[in-house]
Amino acid sequence: MKRLSVLPVLVFFLGLVLQSCNNGKTYAELKEEEKEAIQRFIDKQDINVISFNQFAEQDSVTNADKNEYVLFSESGVYMQILDKGNGETMEDGRHEILIRYMEAQINESGELDTLTYNTGTPYPDVMQLTKSGKSYSATFTEGAMYSYYSVAYVPTGWLIPFDYLKVGREIPARSKIRLIVPHSEGTQSAAGSVYPCYYEITYQLAR
Protein backbone atom coordinates (compact mmCIF):
# COMPACT_ATOMS: atom_id res chain seq x y z
CA MET A 1 0.00 0.00 0.00
CA LYS A 2 1.38 3.41 -0.90
CA ARG A 3 2.27 5.80 1.90
CA LEU A 4 1.57 9.52 1.71
CA SER A 5 3.78 12.29 2.97
CA VAL A 6 1.93 13.59 6.01
CA LEU A 7 2.41 16.34 8.52
CA PRO A 8 3.38 15.12 12.00
CA VAL A 9 0.38 14.32 14.16
CA LEU A 10 2.19 14.55 17.46
CA VAL A 11 1.05 18.16 17.77
CA PHE A 12 -2.49 16.86 18.25
CA PHE A 13 -1.62 14.56 21.13
CA LEU A 14 -2.14 17.12 23.87
CA GLY A 15 -5.47 18.12 22.36
CA LEU A 16 -6.57 14.51 22.29
CA VAL A 17 -5.65 14.05 25.93
CA LEU A 18 -7.49 17.21 26.94
CA GLN A 19 -10.54 16.19 24.93
CA SER A 20 -10.56 12.82 26.68
CA CYS A 21 -10.30 14.43 30.08
CA ASN A 22 -13.11 16.87 29.34
CA ASN A 23 -15.68 14.25 28.45
CA GLY A 24 -14.38 11.46 30.68
CA LYS A 25 -13.51 9.17 27.79
CA THR A 26 -10.16 7.77 26.83
CA TYR A 27 -8.70 8.18 23.37
CA ALA A 28 -9.30 4.46 22.78
CA GLU A 29 -12.97 4.90 23.65
CA LEU A 30 -13.29 7.89 21.32
CA LYS A 31 -11.73 5.88 18.47
CA GLU A 32 -14.14 3.01 19.11
CA GLU A 33 -17.10 5.43 19.02
CA GLU A 34 -15.77 6.83 15.75
CA LYS A 35 -15.52 3.33 14.28
CA GLU A 36 -19.10 2.62 15.33
CA ALA A 37 -20.34 5.91 13.83
CA ILE A 38 -18.70 5.06 10.51
CA GLN A 39 -20.27 1.60 10.52
CA ARG A 40 -23.71 3.05 11.27
CA PHE A 41 -23.30 5.46 8.35
CA ILE A 42 -22.24 2.62 6.05
CA ASP A 43 -25.26 0.56 7.12
CA LYS A 44 -27.72 3.45 6.75
CA GLN A 45 -26.39 4.39 3.32
CA ASP A 46 -26.38 0.74 2.19
CA ILE A 47 -22.74 1.06 1.18
CA ASN A 48 -21.10 -2.01 -0.35
CA VAL A 49 -17.51 -2.08 0.98
CA ILE A 50 -14.97 -3.80 -1.27
CA SER A 51 -11.37 -4.70 -0.53
CA PHE A 52 -8.38 -3.05 -2.16
CA ASN A 53 -7.64 -6.33 -3.99
CA GLN A 54 -11.12 -6.35 -5.51
CA PHE A 55 -10.73 -2.67 -6.37
CA ALA A 56 -7.46 -3.42 -8.19
CA GLU A 57 -9.06 -6.34 -10.03
CA GLN A 58 -11.77 -3.92 -11.24
CA ASP A 59 -9.13 -1.69 -12.86
CA SER A 60 -9.23 0.65 -9.85
CA VAL A 61 -12.85 1.67 -10.25
CA THR A 62 -15.89 1.41 -7.99
CA ASN A 63 -19.36 0.57 -9.24
CA ALA A 64 -21.58 3.49 -8.25
CA ASP A 65 -24.72 1.56 -9.24
CA LYS A 66 -23.81 -0.97 -6.53
CA ASN A 67 -22.78 1.85 -4.17
CA GLU A 68 -19.28 0.42 -3.87
CA TYR A 69 -16.62 2.05 -1.72
CA VAL A 70 -13.10 0.68 -1.51
CA LEU A 71 -11.56 0.52 1.96
CA PHE A 72 -7.91 1.49 2.28
CA SER A 73 -7.33 -0.56 5.40
CA GLU A 74 -4.03 1.07 6.35
CA SER A 75 -5.57 4.55 6.64
CA GLY A 76 -9.20 3.62 7.32
CA VAL A 77 -10.35 5.83 4.41
CA TYR A 78 -13.24 4.67 2.21
CA MET A 79 -13.49 5.97 -1.36
CA GLN A 80 -16.08 5.87 -4.12
CA ILE A 81 -15.02 7.07 -7.57
CA LEU A 82 -17.91 8.65 -9.45
CA ASP A 83 -15.76 9.95 -12.31
CA LYS A 84 -12.04 9.30 -12.79
CA GLY A 85 -11.75 12.30 -15.10
CA ASN A 86 -10.41 12.27 -18.64
CA GLY A 87 -7.12 14.04 -18.10
CA GLU A 88 -3.68 12.49 -17.76
CA THR A 89 -2.07 10.49 -14.97
CA MET A 90 -0.56 12.86 -12.42
CA GLU A 91 3.15 13.45 -13.02
CA ASP A 92 5.82 14.38 -10.50
CA GLY A 93 6.00 18.07 -9.70
CA ARG A 94 3.71 20.82 -8.44
CA HIS A 95 0.11 21.13 -9.55
CA GLU A 96 -2.54 23.73 -8.76
CA ILE A 97 -5.82 21.97 -8.09
CA LEU A 98 -9.28 23.56 -8.07
CA ILE A 99 -11.70 21.92 -5.66
CA ARG A 100 -15.44 21.82 -5.16
CA TYR A 101 -16.54 19.96 -2.07
CA MET A 102 -19.04 19.30 0.69
CA GLU A 103 -17.82 18.34 4.17
CA ALA A 104 -20.05 16.82 6.84
CA GLN A 105 -19.29 15.29 10.22
CA ILE A 106 -20.58 11.75 10.71
CA ASN A 107 -22.23 11.90 14.14
CA GLU A 108 -22.71 9.11 16.67
CA SER A 109 -26.00 8.09 15.05
CA GLY A 110 -24.38 7.70 11.65
CA GLU A 111 -26.09 10.84 10.35
CA LEU A 112 -24.43 13.81 8.63
CA ASP A 113 -23.98 17.26 10.16
CA THR A 114 -22.76 19.69 7.50
CA LEU A 115 -19.61 21.57 8.47
CA THR A 116 -18.49 23.52 5.41
CA TYR A 117 -18.78 23.51 1.63
CA ASN A 118 -18.16 25.66 -1.44
CA THR A 119 -20.68 24.16 -3.84
CA GLY A 120 -22.94 27.21 -3.64
CA THR A 121 -20.33 29.82 -4.50
CA PRO A 122 -18.74 30.79 -7.84
CA TYR A 123 -15.22 30.30 -6.45
CA PRO A 124 -13.51 26.92 -5.95
CA ASP A 125 -11.00 26.17 -3.24
CA VAL A 126 -7.40 26.06 -4.45
CA MET A 127 -4.58 23.84 -3.26
CA GLN A 128 -0.97 23.38 -4.29
CA LEU A 129 -0.30 19.66 -4.69
CA THR A 130 3.22 18.23 -4.91
CA LYS A 131 3.86 14.71 -6.16
CA SER A 132 7.22 13.02 -5.73
CA GLY A 133 7.21 9.37 -6.73
CA LYS A 134 4.50 7.73 -4.66
CA SER A 135 4.27 10.56 -2.13
CA TYR A 136 1.91 13.54 -2.06
CA SER A 137 1.77 16.71 -0.02
CA ALA A 138 -0.49 19.73 -0.35
CA THR A 139 -1.53 23.06 1.14
CA PHE A 140 -4.63 25.18 0.68
CA THR A 141 -3.91 28.62 -0.75
CA GLU A 142 -7.45 30.01 -0.79
CA GLY A 143 -11.06 29.02 -0.37
CA ALA A 144 -13.65 27.88 2.15
CA MET A 145 -11.55 25.21 3.88
CA TYR A 146 -8.68 27.64 4.36
CA SER A 147 -11.03 30.31 5.74
CA TYR A 148 -13.08 27.98 7.94
CA TYR A 149 -10.17 26.23 9.65
CA SER A 150 -7.65 29.09 9.39
CA VAL A 151 -4.89 26.68 8.38
CA ALA A 152 -3.37 25.64 5.05
CA TYR A 153 -3.30 21.97 6.04
CA VAL A 154 -4.95 19.61 3.53
CA PRO A 155 -6.37 16.42 5.08
CA THR A 156 -4.24 13.46 4.05
CA GLY A 157 -7.43 11.58 3.22
CA TRP A 158 -7.96 14.04 0.37
CA LEU A 159 -4.67 13.00 -1.23
CA ILE A 160 -5.23 9.25 -1.36
CA PRO A 161 -7.47 9.38 -4.49
CA PHE A 162 -4.87 10.99 -6.75
CA ASP A 163 -3.20 7.66 -7.51
CA TYR A 164 -6.43 6.48 -9.13
CA LEU A 165 -7.69 9.58 -10.95
CA LYS A 166 -6.93 11.40 -14.21
CA VAL A 167 -7.62 14.97 -13.26
CA GLY A 168 -8.11 17.24 -16.26
CA ARG A 169 -8.16 20.98 -16.91
CA GLU A 170 -11.59 21.31 -18.52
CA ILE A 171 -14.89 21.03 -16.63
CA PRO A 172 -15.82 17.75 -18.40
CA ALA A 173 -12.41 16.38 -17.35
CA ARG A 174 -12.98 16.90 -13.63
CA SER A 175 -12.68 13.96 -11.29
CA LYS A 176 -15.43 13.35 -8.74
CA ILE A 177 -15.23 11.19 -5.64
CA ARG A 178 -16.86 10.49 -2.28
CA LEU A 179 -14.82 9.82 0.85
CA ILE A 180 -15.32 8.62 4.39
CA VAL A 181 -12.36 9.93 6.36
CA PRO A 182 -11.47 9.00 9.96
CA HIS A 183 -10.02 11.64 12.25
CA SER A 184 -6.44 10.45 11.74
CA GLU A 185 -6.64 11.36 8.02
CA GLY A 186 -8.87 14.40 8.40
CA THR A 187 -8.67 18.05 9.35
CA GLN A 188 -6.84 19.30 12.42
CA SER A 189 -10.25 19.86 14.03
CA ALA A 190 -11.30 16.26 13.35
CA ALA A 191 -7.98 14.97 14.63
CA GLY A 192 -8.22 16.99 17.83
CA SER A 193 -11.82 16.02 18.60
CA VAL A 194 -11.76 12.48 17.12
CA TYR A 195 -14.64 12.49 14.66
CA PRO A 196 -15.04 11.13 11.10
CA CYS A 197 -16.18 13.12 8.08
CA TYR A 198 -17.93 12.44 4.80
CA TYR A 199 -16.86 14.33 1.68
CA GLU A 200 -18.06 14.81 -1.87
CA ILE A 201 -15.22 16.34 -3.89
CA THR A 202 -14.40 17.29 -7.46
CA TYR A 203 -10.80 17.93 -8.54
CA GLN A 204 -9.78 19.98 -11.55
CA LEU A 205 -6.37 21.14 -12.72
CA ALA A 206 -6.03 24.92 -12.90
CA ARG A 207 -5.46 26.31 -16.37
ABEGO torsion letter per residue (X at the ends): XBBBBBBBAAAAAAAAAAAAAAAGBBAAAAAAAAAAAAAAAAAAAGBBBBBAAAAAAAGGBBBAAAGBBBBBAAAGBBBBBABAEABBBBBBEBBBBBBBBBBBBBBAAGBBBBABBAAABABBBBBBBBBBEABBBBBBABEAAAAAAGBABBBAAAAAAAAABBBBABAAABBBBBBBBBAAABBAAAAAAGBBBBBBBBBBBBX
